[in-house]
Amino acid sequence: MDLPLLPTISTFFIVLSAVLVAIGWTLIKQKKIEAHKKTMFAAAISAILFFIIYVSRTIFVGNTAFGGPEEYKIYYTIFLVFHICLATTGAVFGISTLLTGYKNNLKIHRKLGPITSIIWFFTAITGVAVYSLLYVIYQGGETTSVIKAILGF
């Protein structure tokens, strides 16, 4: 199996961020506040690395179309839209949760944290599913650069 480098690396970072969030959640339940902060910071860095790789690949290489059977394409597209909505929501919640934590606004942070974590877990799971559908289960379709699409060359 010949997996594409950048999508594989970016998927690794989003999974790593979810694993770190789970570890951070465990640490805060054990009242290990400093370890929790460091772990959640590492989770945020991992998510940012995912985002940088994903956006860079999208701009310079392009997006990969679904390469599976045509009759599954509508289901894949609906699933992909669901994943994108989850990821966007998770990112907004994640930033808000991080900011409330760093500002020591713990009343709000304690309410947002569990919600954000659950959204992030589902984002990572659906992200792995999208990756698997594009590159593991089916061979990815055409990849077109956003720059080429915009500039027409």
C-alpha positions as CSV (number, residue, x, y, z in Angstrom):
1,M,0.0,0.0,0.0
2,D,1.4,3.3,-1.1
3,L,0.1,6.0,1.3
4,P,0.5,9.7,0.5
5,L,3.0,11.5,2.7
6,L,1.4,14.8,3.7
7,P,-2.2,13.4,4.3
8,T,-0.6,10.6,6.4
9,I,1.4,13.0,8.5
10,S,-1.5,15.5,9.0
11,T,-3.8,12.6,10.0
12,F,-1.1,11.5,12.5
13,F,-1.1,14.9,14.1
14,I,-4.9,15.1,14.5
15,V,-4.9,11.7,16.1
16,L,-2.0,12.7,18.3
17,S,-3.9,15.8,19.4
18,A,-7.0,13.7,20.4
19,V,-4.8,11.2,22.3
20,L,-3.2,14.1,24.1
21,V,-6.6,15.6,24.9
22,A,-7.6,12.3,26.4
23,I,-4.4,12.2,28.5
24,G,-5.0,15.8,29.6
25,W,-8.5,15.0,30.6
26,T,-7.2,12.1,32.7
27,L,-4.5,14.3,34.3
28,I,-7.0,17.0,35.3
29,K,-9.3,14.3,36.9
30,Q,-6.2,13.4,39.0
31,K,-5.7,17.1,39.9
32,K,-2.4,17.2,38.1
33,I,-2.9,20.8,36.9
34,E,0.6,21.6,35.5
35,A,0.8,18.3,33.7
36,H,-2.7,19.0,32.3
37,K,-1.7,22.4,31.1
38,K,1.4,21.1,29.3
39,T,-0.4,18.2,27.8
40,M,-3.2,20.4,26.5
41,F,-0.7,22.8,25.1
42,A,1.0,19.9,23.3
43,A,-2.5,18.8,22.0
44,A,-3.0,22.4,20.6
45,I,0.4,22.4,19.0
46,S,-0.4,19.0,17.4
47,A,-3.7,20.4,16.1
48,I,-2.0,23.5,14.7
49,L,0.6,21.3,12.9
50,F,-2.2,19.3,11.4
51,F,-3.9,22.6,10.2
52,I,-0.6,24.0,8.7
53,I,0.1,20.8,6.8
54,Y,-3.6,20.5,5.7
55,V,-3.8,24.1,4.5
56,S,-0.4,24.0,2.8
57,R,-1.3,20.8,1.0
58,T,-4.7,22.2,-0.1
59,I,-3.1,25.4,-1.5
60,F,-0.1,23.9,-3.2
61,V,-1.1,20.4,-4.1
62,G,-4.9,20.4,-3.9
63,N,-7.7,18.3,-2.5
64,T,-8.1,14.6,-3.4
65,A,-11.5,13.7,-4.8
66,F,-13.3,10.5,-3.6
67,G,-12.1,7.6,-5.7
68,G,-14.6,5.0,-4.5
69,P,-17.7,3.7,-6.3
70,E,-19.8,6.5,-7.8
71,E,-22.9,5.2,-5.9
72,Y,-21.1,5.9,-2.6
73,K,-20.0,9.4,-3.5
74,I,-23.1,11.1,-2.0
75,Y,-22.6,9.3,1.3
76,Y,-19.0,10.2,1.4
77,T,-19.8,13.8,0.6
78,I,-22.4,14.0,3.4
79,F,-19.9,12.4,5.8
80,L,-17.2,14.8,4.7
81,V,-19.5,17.8,5.3
82,F,-20.3,16.4,8.8
83,H,-16.6,16.0,9.5
84,I,-15.8,19.6,8.3
85,C,-18.6,21.0,10.5
86,L,-17.3,19.0,13.5
87,A,-13.7,20.1,12.8
88,T,-14.7,23.8,12.5
89,T,-16.8,23.6,15.7
90,G,-14.1,21.7,17.5
91,A,-11.5,24.4,16.5
92,V,-13.7,27.2,17.8
93,F,-14.4,25.4,21.0
94,G,-10.8,24.4,21.3
95,I,-9.5,28.0,21.0
96,S,-12.2,29.2,23.5
97,T,-11.3,26.4,25.9
98,L,-7.6,27.1,25.7
99,L,-8.1,30.9,26.2
100,T,-10.4,30.4,29.2
101,G,-7.8,28.0,30.7
102,Y,-4.9,30.4,30.2
103,K,-6.9,33.3,31.5
104,N,-7.7,31.2,34.6
105,N,-11.5,31.6,33.9
106,L,-12.0,28.1,35.4
107,K,-15.8,28.3,35.8
108,I,-16.2,28.6,32.0
109,H,-13.2,26.4,31.2
110,R,-14.6,23.5,33.3
111,K,-17.9,23.7,31.3
112,L,-16.3,24.0,27.9
113,G,-13.5,21.4,28.4
114,P,-15.6,18.2,28.4
115,I,-17.8,19.4,25.5
116,T,-14.7,20.4,23.5
117,S,-13.0,17.1,24.2
118,I,-15.9,15.1,23.0
119,I,-16.2,17.2,19.8
120,W,-12.5,16.8,19.2
121,F,-12.6,13.0,19.7
122,F,-15.4,12.7,17.1
123,T,-13.4,15.1,14.8
124,A,-10.4,12.9,15.0
125,I,-12.4,9.7,14.5
126,T,-14.2,11.1,11.4
127,G,-10.9,12.5,10.1
128,V,-9.4,9.1,10.2
129,A,-12.5,7.7,8.5
130,V,-12.1,10.3,5.7
131,Y,-8.4,9.6,5.3
132,S,-9.2,5.8,5.2
133,L,-11.9,6.3,2.6
134,L,-9.6,8.5,0.4
135,Y,-6.3,6.6,0.7
136,V,-6.7,3.2,2.3
137,I,-10.1,1.6,1.4
138,Y,-10.3,3.3,-2.0
139,Q,-7.6,4.8,-4.2
140,G,-8.0,8.6,-4.1
141,G,-9.4,10.4,-7.1
142,E,-8.0,13.4,-9.0
143,T,-6.0,16.0,-7.0
144,T,-6.2,19.6,-8.2
145,S,-4.3,22.5,-6.8
146,V,-6.3,25.4,-5.6
147,I,-3.8,27.8,-7.1
148,K,-4.1,26.0,-10.5
149,A,-7.9,26.1,-10.2
150,I,-7.9,29.9,-9.4
151,L,-5.3,31.0,-11.9
152,G,-6.3,28.5,-14.6
153,F,-2.9,26.9,-15.4
